[in-house]
């Protein structure tokens, strides 16, 4: 595929806490700066505007110091639901995490063992960040990135996640979103390409068990979820790659003699998952088209104007837990997407050329993370909750009327997303379980390649393919992995200092910030 036909441009992200809009995280590297001919060169001041000067200064600072300088912090408390309470002292308290950030090495088993046993809540306590910074920025990001509260997230996972998504290099927080359905834009084309090569894809079938036969090969039993398709057995497989989630892997290991007998799978039953619910609402288009909106692939929407203007900076709203005081959202983060501004097929301009007026809809998607409290509710209850969540997060005076919903789809994914709780890395296997048995996913090889989410899944898939190719002496396998981004010079210097301190003053637990250390020292000697 051609990347620009699949992905839109870089979009800013708007962060919301339970108190309202917190900040607009800007695009740190635009398309021009991403070009190889410009990347890494000294920036120039294009004009004397405040934005240009701030960008010039930020580009000469190491991440993450550039992000607060460019982020548009919202301190407006006039709107319903209030606004951010962040002060400069709150942002500065975030520097308390620098020690742990420098001490924790992304691809070190020793670092993971040291930090993974501790909850992220202890990490932030040791760092001495203010309550306001935690409530307004840290907690919301935890609820949408590793998708769990600090007490149920390992310190290693929090540091690794924040490093990969925001801190490791300039522009790490920048996102390009798919211009349409990922299935249509990527996976359907991939499936077609595989089938052209002779690969048989058993859609609607689930692996029930894996057994090793007398010839040393693998027999796979399938359960069909399609009533018209009988259950079947795939016999004499040379190799098996498990491309499944952590909880699914645990269930499969329990029912598969070929897996349950391995030391590498003995702790699979301890792996946990995060439950997610995705709600897509197809709405009657508002007669007023709101245009001139920022941050998206398209600048127009047919959402009610009040909602369109609330999302003027970006078609994506990133929302922490506790929004609107709604009990079901007490530990649930979510994201709101205006798909008319993100997907070509729903765009106002596409409608004007190709879609009859009576068939036009505006499309809003709300994805909830850690949604255990309502995943089993009826569809209409979840739709109502989604509408309440949107209006509470955006601070609109009214809620979208359910009578304006033309259609809706709800996807429930119970325990389907990897949960990086304390000690979870201890149960994470390498990509090779045994000769002929391999696994991949974002829960695999946590102490290895410093990547997350989809990228980590792709990386471990290629590593599994590489291990398989080596075991079976396959030639011409193209499964190289691009190394993770190198540390910046500033971070490299900090890491050297952290290693020196570790040798001179070994710490039993996580390193405190200087002000927390001083407070602890004085409290013991006063």
C-alpha positions as CSV (number, residue, x, y, z in Angstrom):
1,X,0.0,0.0,0.0
2,X,1.0,3.6,-0.4
3,X,1.2,5.2,3.0
4,X,-0.3,8.5,2.0
5,X,-3.3,6.8,0.6
6,X,-3.9,4.9,3.8
7,X,-2.9,7.5,6.4
8,X,-3.9,11.1,6.8
9,X,-1.6,13.9,7.9
10,X,-0.4,14.3,11.4
11,X,-3.2,15.3,13.8
12,X,-2.9,17.0,17.2
13,X,-4.4,15.4,20.3
14,X,-6.7,17.2,22.8
15,X,-6.5,15.9,26.3
16,X,-9.4,16.0,28.8
17,X,-9.5,15.2,32.5
18,X,-12.5,15.0,34.7
19,X,-12.2,18.8,35.2
20,X,-12.4,19.6,31.5
21,X,-10.1,20.4,28.7
22,X,-6.4,20.1,29.8
23,X,-4.3,20.8,26.7
24,X,-3.8,20.6,23.0
25,X,-0.7,18.5,22.3
26,X,0.7,19.9,19.1
27,X,2.2,18.2,16.1
28,X,6.0,18.5,16.9
29,X,7.2,17.4,13.4
30,X,5.2,18.5,10.4
31,X,5.6,16.8,7.0
32,X,8.3,19.2,5.9
33,X,10.4,18.5,9.0
34,X,10.0,14.7,8.5
35,X,11.7,14.8,5.2
36,X,15.1,13.4,5.3
37,X,16.6,16.5,3.7
38,X,15.3,18.6,6.6
39,X,15.2,16.2,9.6
40,X,18.0,17.0,12.1
41,X,18.9,20.3,10.7
42,X,18.9,23.5,12.8
43,X,15.5,25.0,12.6
44,X,14.9,28.5,11.4
45,X,12.5,31.2,12.6
46,X,10.0,31.6,9.8
47,X,8.4,34.7,11.3
48,X,8.4,36.6,14.6
49,X,5.1,35.2,15.9
50,X,5.0,33.7,19.4
51,X,4.3,30.3,17.9
52,X,7.3,30.4,15.6
53,X,9.6,31.5,18.4
54,X,8.3,28.8,20.8
55,X,8.8,26.2,18.1
56,X,12.3,27.4,17.4
57,X,13.2,27.1,21.2
58,X,11.5,23.8,21.6
59,X,13.3,22.2,18.7
60,X,16.6,22.9,20.5
61,X,15.4,21.2,23.7
62,X,15.5,17.5,24.3
63,X,12.2,15.6,24.6
64,X,10.1,15.7,26.8
65,X,11.0,19.3,27.6
66,X,9.8,20.4,24.1
67,X,6.2,19.2,24.6
68,X,5.2,21.4,27.6
69,X,6.6,24.5,25.8
70,X,4.5,23.9,22.7
71,X,1.4,22.4,24.3
72,X,-1.6,24.8,24.6
73,X,-2.5,24.5,28.3
74,X,-6.2,25.3,28.9
75,X,-6.8,27.3,32.0
76,X,-10.3,28.5,31.2
77,X,-12.7,27.8,34.0
78,X,-15.7,29.6,32.5
79,X,-17.1,26.6,30.7
80,X,-19.3,23.9,32.1
81,X,-17.2,21.4,33.9
82,X,-14.3,23.8,34.6
83,X,-10.9,23.6,33.1
84,X,-7.3,22.6,33.7
85,X,-5.8,23.6,37.1
86,X,-2.2,23.2,35.9
87,X,0.3,25.9,37.1
88,X,3.9,26.2,36.1
89,X,5.0,24.6,39.4
90,X,2.8,21.5,38.5
91,X,4.5,21.1,35.1
92,X,7.9,21.6,36.7
93,X,7.2,18.8,39.2
94,X,7.2,16.4,36.3
95,X,11.0,16.7,36.2
96,X,10.9,14.5,39.3
97,X,10.4,11.6,36.9
98,X,13.7,12.3,35.1
99,X,15.7,10.1,37.5
100,X,13.5,7.1,37.0
101,X,13.3,7.7,33.3
102,X,17.1,7.8,33.0
103,X,17.5,4.8,35.3
104,X,15.0,2.6,33.4
105,X,16.5,1.1,30.3
106,X,13.9,0.0,27.8
107,X,15.6,-3.2,26.6
108,X,17.2,-4.3,29.8
109,X,15.9,-7.3,31.7
110,X,17.5,-6.0,34.9
111,X,15.5,-2.7,34.6
112,X,12.3,-4.5,33.9
113,X,12.7,-6.8,36.8
114,X,13.5,-3.8,39.1
115,X,10.6,-1.6,38.0
116,X,7.9,-4.2,36.9
117,X,7.4,-5.4,40.5
118,X,6.3,-1.9,41.6
119,X,3.0,-0.2,40.8
120,X,3.1,3.1,38.8
121,X,1.4,4.8,41.8
122,X,4.7,4.3,43.8
123,X,6.7,5.7,40.9
124,X,4.7,8.9,40.8
125,X,4.8,9.2,44.6
126,X,8.6,8.8,44.6
127,X,8.8,11.4,41.8
128,X,7.0,14.0,43.9
129,X,4.7,15.2,41.1
130,X,1.9,17.4,42.3
131,X,-1.6,16.1,42.7
132,X,-2.7,18.5,40.0
133,X,-0.3,17.2,37.4
134,X,-1.2,13.6,38.2
135,X,-5.0,14.4,38.0
136,X,-4.9,16.6,34.9
137,X,-2.3,14.9,32.8
138,X,-0.7,11.7,34.1
139,X,-3.8,9.8,35.1
140,X,-5.8,10.6,31.8
141,X,-2.8,9.3,29.8
142,X,-2.5,6.2,31.9
143,X,-6.2,5.4,31.2
144,X,-5.9,5.6,27.4
145,X,-2.3,4.4,26.8
146,X,-1.7,1.3,29.1
147,X,-5.4,1.6,29.8
148,X,-5.4,1.2,33.6
149,X,-5.1,3.3,36.8
150,X,-1.7,3.8,38.4
151,X,-2.2,1.3,41.2
152,X,-2.9,-1.5,38.6
153,X,-0.1,-0.6,36.1
154,X,3.5,-1.6,36.6
155,X,6.0,1.2,36.9
156,X,8.0,-0.4,34.1
157,X,5.0,-0.4,31.8
158,X,4.2,3.3,32.6
159,X,7.8,4.4,32.0
160,X,8.1,2.3,28.8
161,X,4.7,3.4,27.4
162,X,5.4,7.1,28.1
163,X,8.9,6.7,26.6
164,X,7.7,5.1,23.4
165,X,4.6,7.3,22.8
166,X,6.0,10.6,24.0
167,X,9.5,10.9,25.3
168,X,12.0,8.9,23.2
169,X,12.4,11.3,20.4
170,X,10.9,14.5,19.0
171,X,7.6,13.8,17.3
172,X,7.0,10.5,19.1
173,X,3.6,11.8,20.3
174,X,2.6,12.7,16.7
175,X,-0.1,10.5,15.1
176,X,-1.3,9.8,11.6
177,X,-4.7,8.2,11.6
178,X,-6.1,5.8,9.0
179,X,-8.2,7.5,6.2
180,X,-10.9,4.8,6.5
181,X,-11.6,1.4,7.9
182,X,-8.3,-0.4,8.8
183,X,-9.9,-3.6,7.6
184,X,-10.6,-2.2,4.1
185,X,-7.4,-0.1,3.8
186,X,-4.9,-2.6,5.1
187,X,-6.1,-6.1,6.2
188,X,-8.4,-6.9,3.2
189,X,-5.5,-6.1,0.8
190,X,-3.1,-8.1,3.0
191,X,-5.6,-11.1,3.0
192,X,-5.9,-10.9,-0.8
193,X,-2.1,-10.9,-1.2
194,X,-1.8,-13.9,1.1
195,X,-4.5,-15.9,-0.7
196,X,-2.8,-15.1,-4.0
197,X,0.3,-16.9,-2.5
198,X,-1.7,-20.0,-1.6
199,X,-2.4,-19.2,2.0
200,X,-5.7,-20.6,3.3
201,X,-7.5,-18.4,5.8
202,X,-10.2,-20.1,7.9
203,X,-12.5,-17.2,8.8
204,X,-15.0,-17.8,11.6
205,X,-12.9,-20.6,13.1
206,X,-11.2,-20.7,16.5
207,X,-8.2,-22.8,17.5
208,X,-9.5,-25.2,20.2
209,X,-6.3,-27.1,21.0
210,X,-2.8,-28.0,19.7
211,X,-1.3,-31.4,20.0
212,X,2.0,-32.8,19.1
213,X,1.7,-36.1,17.1
214,X,4.0,-39.1,16.9
215,X,5.9,-37.6,14.0
216,X,6.8,-34.5,16.1
217,X,4.5,-32.3,14.1
218,X,1.4,-30.4,15.3
219,X,-2.3,-31.2,14.9
220,X,-4.6,-28.3,15.3
221,X,-8.3,-28.7,16.3
222,X,-10.6,-25.9,15.1
223,X,-14.0,-24.9,16.5
224,X,-16.1,-23.2,13.9
225,X,-18.3,-20.3,14.9
226,X,-20.1,-20.6,11.6
227,X,-23.1,-23.1,11.8
228,X,-22.6,-24.0,8.1
229,X,-19.0,-25.0,8.7
230,X,-18.1,-28.2,10.5
231,X,-15.3,-28.3,13.0
232,X,-12.1,-29.5,11.5
233,X,-8.6,-30.7,12.1
234,X,-5.4,-29.4,10.5
235,X,-2.9,-32.2,10.6
236,X,0.9,-32.4,10.4
237,X,1.9,-28.7,10.7
238,X,5.6,-28.2,10.8
239,X,5.2,-25.0,12.9
240,X,2.6,-22.9,14.7
241,X,2.7,-19.2,15.5
242,X,0.3,-17.9,18.1
243,X,-0.8,-14.5,17.0
244,X,-3.4,-14.0,19.8
245,X,-3.9,-11.9,22.9
246,X,-2.5,-12.8,26.3
247,X,-5.7,-14.1,27.8
248,X,-6.5,-16.1,24.7
249,X,-3.0,-17.6,24.8
250,X,-3.6,-18.6,28.4
251,X,-6.9,-20.4,27.6
252,X,-5.3,-22.1,24.6
253,X,-2.3,-23.3,26.6
254,X,-4.7,-24.8,29.2
255,X,-6.4,-26.9,26.5
256,X,-3.3,-27.8,24.4
257,X,-0.9,-30.5,25.6
258,X,1.7,-29.2,23.2
259,X,1.7,-25.9,25.1
260,X,0.9,-26.8,28.6
261,X,3.9,-29.0,28.8
262,X,6.3,-26.1,28.2
263,X,8.1,-24.1,30.9
264,X,7.6,-21.0,28.9
265,X,3.8,-21.2,29.2
266,X,3.4,-22.2,32.9
267,X,2.5,-18.7,33.9
268,X,0.1,-17.9,31.0
269,X,-2.9,-18.3,33.3
270,X,-1.7,-15.2,35.3
271,X,-1.8,-12.9,32.2
272,X,-4.7,-10.5,32.4
273,X,-6.6,-8.4,29.8
274,X,-8.3,-5.1,29.5
275,X,-11.9,-5.0,28.4
276,X,-12.8,-2.5,25.6
277,X,-16.1,-1.3,24.1
278,X,-16.2,0.6,20.8
279,X,-19.4,2.5,20.0
280,X,-20.0,3.9,16.5
281,X,-23.0,6.2,16.1
282,X,-24.4,7.2,12.7
283,X,-26.3,10.4,13.2
284,X,-28.7,12.4,11.2
285,X,-26.6,15.2,9.7
286,X,-27.2,18.7,11.1
287,X,-28.4,21.1,8.5
288,X,-25.6,23.4,9.4
289,X,-22.2,22.3,8.1
290,X,-19.4,23.6,10.4
291,X,-16.2,24.3,8.5
292,X,-12.7,25.7,9.2
293,X,-12.1,23.0,11.8
294,X,-8.5,22.2,12.6
295,X,-6.3,19.1,13.0
296,X,-8.1,16.6,10.8
297,X,-7.9,15.2,7.2
298,X,-11.1,17.2,6.4
299,X,-12.1,20.5,8.0
300,X,-15.9,20.1,7.8
301,X,-18.5,18.2,9.9
302,X,-22.2,17.7,10.2
303,X,-22.2,17.1,13.9
304,X,-24.4,19.6,15.9
305,X,-22.5,22.9,15.8
306,X,-22.1,22.9,19.6
307,X,-20.1,19.7,19.5
308,X,-18.2,20.6,16.3
309,X,-17.0,23.8,17.9
310,X,-16.0,22.0,21.1
311,X,-13.8,19.8,19.0
312,X,-12.4,22.7,16.9
313,X,-8.7,21.9,17.5
314,X,-8.8,18.3,16.6
315,X,-11.2,15.5,15.6
316,X,-9.8,13.4,18.4
317,X,-10.5,13.9,22.1
318,X,-8.5,11.8,24.6
319,X,-10.4,11.6,27.9
320,X,-9.3,10.3,31.3
321,X,-11.3,8.5,33.9
322,X,-14.0,9.9,36.1
323,X,-15.5,12.2,33.4
324,X,-18.8,13.8,34.5
325,X,-18.8,12.0,37.8
326,X,-20.4,9.1,35.9
327,X,-20.0,6.0,38.1
328,X,-19.5,3.6,35.1
329,X,-16.5,5.7,34.0
330,X,-14.8,5.9,37.4
331,X,-11.8,3.9,36.1
332,X,-12.7,4.1,32.4
333,X,-10.8,6.2,29.9
334,X,-12.1,6.8,26.4
335,X,-11.4,8.6,23.1
336,X,-13.9,10.4,20.9
337,X,-13.5,10.5,17.1
338,X,-15.3,12.7,14.6
339,X,-15.0,10.3,11.6
340,X,-16.3,12.9,9.1
341,X,-13.0,14.7,9.6
342,X,-10.9,11.6,9.6
343,X,-12.3,9.1,7.0
344,X,-12.7,10.0,3.3
345,X,-15.8,7.9,2.9
346,X,-17.7,10.0,5.5
347,X,-16.3,13.4,4.5
348,X,-18.7,16.2,3.6
349,X,-17.0,16.8,0.3
350,X,-17.3,13.1,-0.6
351,X,-21.0,13.2,0.3
352,X,-21.5,16.2,-2.0
353,X,-20.1,14.3,-5.0
354,X,-21.2,10.7,-4.4
355,X,-23.9,10.2,-1.8
356,X,-27.6,11.1,-2.0
357,X,-28.7,13.5,0.6
358,X,-31.1,11.1,2.3
359,X,-28.2,8.6,2.7
360,X,-25.8,11.0,4.4
361,X,-24.9,10.7,8.0
362,X,-22.4,12.2,10.5
363,X,-20.3,9.6,12.3
364,X,-19.1,9.7,15.9
365,X,-17.0,6.9,17.5
366,X,-16.4,6.5,21.2
367,X,-13.9,3.8,22.3
368,X,-13.9,2.9,26.0
369,X,-11.0,1.3,27.8
370,X,-11.3,-0.8,31.0
371,X,-15.0,-1.0,30.4
372,X,-15.8,-4.0,32.6
373,X,-18.5,-2.1,34.5
374,X,-20.9,-1.9,31.5
375,X,-19.6,-4.3,28.8
376,X,-22.6,-6.7,29.5
377,X,-25.2,-3.9,29.4
378,X,-27.8,-3.8,26.6
379,X,-26.9,-1.8,23.5
380,X,-29.3,1.0,24.2
381,X,-27.8,1.5,27.7
382,X,-24.3,1.7,26.2
383,X,-25.4,4.1,23.5
384,X,-26.9,6.4,26.2
385,X,-23.8,6.2,28.3
386,X,-21.6,7.1,25.2
387,X,-23.8,10.2,24.5
388,X,-23.5,11.2,28.2
389,X,-19.7,10.7,28.1
390,X,-19.3,12.8,25.0
391,X,-21.3,15.8,26.3
392,X,-19.7,15.6,29.8
393,X,-16.1,15.5,28.3
394,X,-16.7,18.3,25.8
395,X,-18.7,20.4,28.3
396,X,-21.6,21.0,26.0
397,X,-24.9,22.4,27.4
398,X,-26.9,19.7,25.7
399,X,-26.6,16.0,24.8
400,X,-27.1,14.5,21.4
401,X,-30.7,13.2,21.3
402,X,-31.0,9.5,20.8
403,X,-33.8,10.1,18.3
404,X,-31.1,11.5,16.0
405,X,-29.3,8.2,15.8
406,X,-29.9,6.5,12.4
407,X,-27.9,3.4,13.3
408,X,-25.2,2.2,15.7
409,X,-22.7,-0.6,16.1
410,X,-21.2,-1.8,19.4
411,X,-18.1,-4.0,19.6
412,X,-17.3,-5.7,22.9
413,X,-13.8,-7.0,23.4
414,X,-13.7,-8.7,26.8
415,X,-10.2,-9.0,28.3
416,X,-8.8,-8.6,24.8
417,X,-6.2,-5.9,25.2
418,X,-3.0,-6.7,27.1
419,X,-3.0,-5.5,30.7
420,X,0.4,-4.5,32.0
421,X,-0.2,-4.9,35.7
422,X,2.7,-5.2,38.2
423,X,4.7,-8.4,37.6
424,X,3.1,-9.0,34.2
425,X,6.5,-8.8,32.4
426,X,7.6,-11.8,34.5
427,X,5.0,-13.9,32.7
428,X,5.9,-12.5,29.2
429,X,7.5,-15.2,27.0
430,X,10.1,-14.9,24.3
431,X,8.9,-15.2,20.7
432,X,10.2,-18.8,20.6
433,X,8.4,-21.2,22.9
434,X,9.9,-24.4,21.4
435,X,11.1,-25.5,18.0
436,X,8.0,-25.3,15.9
437,X,6.1,-23.2,18.4
438,X,6.3,-19.4,18.4
439,X,4.1,-16.5,19.6
440,X,3.8,-12.8,18.9
441,X,1.8,-9.8,20.3
442,X,2.4,-6.7,22.3
443,X,2.5,-8.9,25.5
444,X,5.4,-11.0,24.2
445,X,9.1,-10.3,24.8
446,X,8.4,-7.2,27.0
447,X,12.0,-6.7,27.9
448,X,13.1,-6.8,24.3
449,X,12.6,-4.3,21.4
450,X,11.3,-1.0,22.9
451,X,8.0,-0.7,21.1
452,X,4.3,-0.8,22.1
453,X,0.9,-1.7,20.9
454,X,0.5,-2.5,17.1
455,X,4.2,-1.8,16.5
456,X,5.2,-4.3,19.2
457,X,2.9,-6.9,17.7
458,X,4.5,-6.4,14.2
459,X,8.0,-6.5,15.7
460,X,7.4,-9.7,17.6
461,X,5.7,-11.2,14.5
462,X,8.8,-10.6,12.4
463,X,11.0,-11.9,15.2
464,X,8.9,-15.1,15.4
465,X,9.2,-15.4,11.6
466,X,12.9,-15.0,11.9
467,X,13.2,-17.6,14.6
468,X,11.0,-20.0,12.5
469,X,13.1,-19.4,9.5
470,X,16.3,-20.1,11.4
471,X,14.9,-23.3,12.9
472,X,13.8,-24.7,9.6
473,X,16.6,-23.3,7.5
474,X,14.4,-21.3,5.2
475,X,16.2,-19.1,2.7
476,X,15.3,-15.6,1.6
477,X,13.0,-14.8,4.6
478,X,12.5,-11.1,4.7
479,X,11.8,-10.6,8.4
480,X,14.4,-8.0,9.6
481,X,13.3,-5.7,12.4
482,X,14.1,-2.0,12.4
483,X,15.8,-1.1,15.7
484,X,14.0,1.1,18.2
485,X,14.8,4.8,18.1
486,X,18.2,5.5,19.7
487,X,18.4,7.6,22.9
488,X,18.9,11.3,22.4
489,X,22.4,12.6,23.4
490,X,20.8,14.2,26.4
491,X,19.2,11.0,27.5
492,X,22.4,9.0,26.9
493,X,24.2,11.4,29.3
494,X,21.5,11.0,31.9
495,X,21.7,7.2,31.6
496,X,25.4,7.3,32.2
497,X,24.9,9.4,35.3
498,X,22.1,7.0,36.5
499,X,24.4,4.0,36.1
500,X,27.2,5.8,38.0
501,X,24.8,6.6,40.9
502,X,23.6,3.0,40.9
503,X,27.2,1.8,41.5
504,X,27.9,4.4,44.2
505,X,24.6,4.4,46.0
506,X,22.6,1.2,45.1
507,X,18.9,1.8,45.6
508,X,16.6,-1.0,46.7
509,X,13.6,0.5,45.1
510,X,12.7,3.3,42.7
511,X,14.8,6.4,42.8
512,X,13.1,9.4,44.5
513,X,13.2,13.0,43.1
514,X,15.6,15.3,44.9
515,X,12.8,17.1,46.7
516,X,11.2,13.8,47.9
517,X,14.6,12.6,49.0
518,X,15.2,15.8,51.0
519,X,11.8,15.6,52.6
520,X,12.4,11.9,53.6
521,X,15.9,12.8,54.9
522,X,14.7,15.7,57.0
523,X,11.8,13.8,58.4
524,X,14.2,11.2,59.8
525,X,16.6,13.7,61.3
526,X,14.3,16.3,62.7
